[in-house]
Amino acid sequence: MLARTIRRLREHFGPQPFPRRLSVVAIGDEALADVHEPALVMVTRPIRDIGDSVADQILRRLDNLVSPVEEVSIPMTFRPEPSIVALGR
């Protein structure tokens, strides 16, 4: 999805729209964000922690089918890169 979005934005704004015309923050496609020029700002998801949490919840539910639904908050990380510009510039 990120690759398609970047392609469409370049079609509209030209070959180098970031950060001169647009600022972009990517979520979840670290491989593409890293090879893009300029590198895209990322919000990274701790996939291992998310997977562990999902598995733990499934196992608890299988042990007790009437256990309450749990809400888990797993923080993401903001990784700054040159694809955005500060407001007011």
WOHU-V442440 format. One record per residue. N is the residue number from 0. RES is the residue in three letters. SS is DSSP state (hx for helix, st for strand, lp for the rest). Layout:
n->{N;N}
res->{RES;RES}
ss->{SS;SS}
This chain:
n->{0;1;2;3;4;5;6;7;8;9;10;11;12;13;14;15;16;17;18;19;20;21;22;23;24;25;26;27;28;29;30;31;32;33;34;35;36;37;38;39;40;41;42;43;44;45;46;47;48;49;50;51;52;53;54;55;56;57;58;59;60;61;62;63;64;65;66;67;68;69;70;71;72;73;74;75;76;77;78;79;80;81;82;83;84;85;86;87;88}
res->{MET;LEU;ALA;ARG;THR;ILE;ARG;ARG;LEU;ARG;GLU;HIS;PHE;GLY;PRO;GLN;PRO;PHE;PRO;ARG;ARG;LEU;SER;VAL;VAL;ALA;ILE;GLY;ASP;GLU;ALA;LEU;ALA;ASP;VAL;HIS;GLU;PRO;ALA;LEU;VAL;MET;VAL;THR;ARG;PRO;ILE;ARG;ASP;ILE;GLY;ASP;SER;VAL;ALA;ASP;GLN;ILE;LEU;ARG;ARG;LEU;ASP;ASN;LEU;VAL;SER;PRO;VAL;GLU;GLU;VAL;SER;ILE;PRO;MET;THR;PHE;ARG;PRO;GLU;PRO;SER;ILE;VAL;ALA;LEU;GLY;ARG}
ss->{lp;hx;hx;hx;hx;hx;hx;hx;hx;hx;hx;hx;hx;lp;lp;lp;lp;st;lp;lp;lp;st;lp;lp;st;st;st;lp;lp;hx;hx;hx;hx;hx;hx;lp;lp;lp;lp;lp;st;st;st;st;lp;lp;hx;hx;hx;hx;hx;hx;hx;hx;hx;hx;hx;hx;hx;hx;hx;hx;hx;lp;lp;lp;lp;lp;lp;lp;lp;lp;lp;lp;lp;lp;st;st;st;lp;lp;lp;lp;lp;lp;lp;lp;lp;lp}
